[in-house]
């Protein structure tokens, strides 16, 4: 008799769970194109941040894109035009997920929500470096740590113009490397032998045409062994889900790095995501929002 009652209670709880939306399968992290979701009998436009239920169906237009995160924590890119049952998409990513990854995807969604943008626009007391002819998009010194071996440095110039000369120095002002580029960005390999014995590097950008036009010096520093171990441990909880080289995974990694105050690594991850999916505006808009909310650039 007791067993029969238990079965009835469990069955009732199961029905309640389904009724209250526990059948959630994916959240939409990125969206490009005229994409729709069919929930019930009607089709509606898919919005970034929306939840997709297992019983739903999605329909992608030509050259469209969806970046999804499964409830288990596994990312999935969908690019094939036409209808897709959400249950079939979920079957592709079942098993072996890391729920920890949801912490970072939730952070990405909340940071790019309409409410977050509204709060940023209404915030006051923004910190500005000085009146720079060349503005380098790097954080203040207390957030200048880098976990990865690669860093992408970007800037904008009010005067002078290309080509630019980027100078790298050590803390004693000795020149380590000089790079000339026609672009407004440069990729730095921190594993380069010239940087091998340096824990901190100073970076300055000048206009070659007018050397008086320059940026302030900015600091990049390698993490200490203890700091690196801490980040490595946190990364180990999600790395199995983001090892594939996709724009969506780079986007998620940008959220991971930002959450851990590794803004230079986040910049690199955003740049790589945009390079892999240049026509997905979600990544460009999120990158711009990241720079603004962390005061790495000012609203134009």
C-alpha angles and dihedrals in degrees: 000000000000090000091052091053091048092052091050092050093048091048090051092049090049091052091049091050093054092044091055096052103266087142091081109143110173143009119215112239099168133017134184128172136013097317125166139190125212111214109173111331102331135076118224135179114268115240128200109258094029122134121233120210124217091245093054128098126214129205123202125201123222114296090006128143139204125190108199135181116207120223087248089060099257118135122224131187117206117195106150114109119235136045124331127184109229090222089059091050090049090052089062093061103034118136135020098046126148116229088199088073089066088067090065097040090050087050090052093050095046092046091054098041122120089248092054091050090048091051092048092051091050094046119107136197098057114179117237125190104218135283100304124183087207117034114203115202098229129122130249116281095265089063098040097106119125125203100181129065091238131065129179114210120200133184144171125220127216091185140013104029137202142014098056131196116215115198124197119199137173124239090272090059093250112148113246101173142349124206129188119205138169089210129081092239140053134195116228123205105206089190089066110124089238088066097037096106096038124095092179130035130191118216128199130175124206135178109247091210091054112019091190087069104083147139129247116265113269128199129229117182133184115236119255118250091258093048091047092050091053093051092044090054092050091046091050089065092063107018095096089064098048104040094107113093100243134137090240092055091049088051091052091048089053087058091048092052094045092050087054093048092247095135097165091055089048090054090053092049092050091048091052093048091052092047090053094046107022094165096054103096092192090076095046092047092047090049092051091047090050091054092048099046091048091047093240088132136011129243110269 
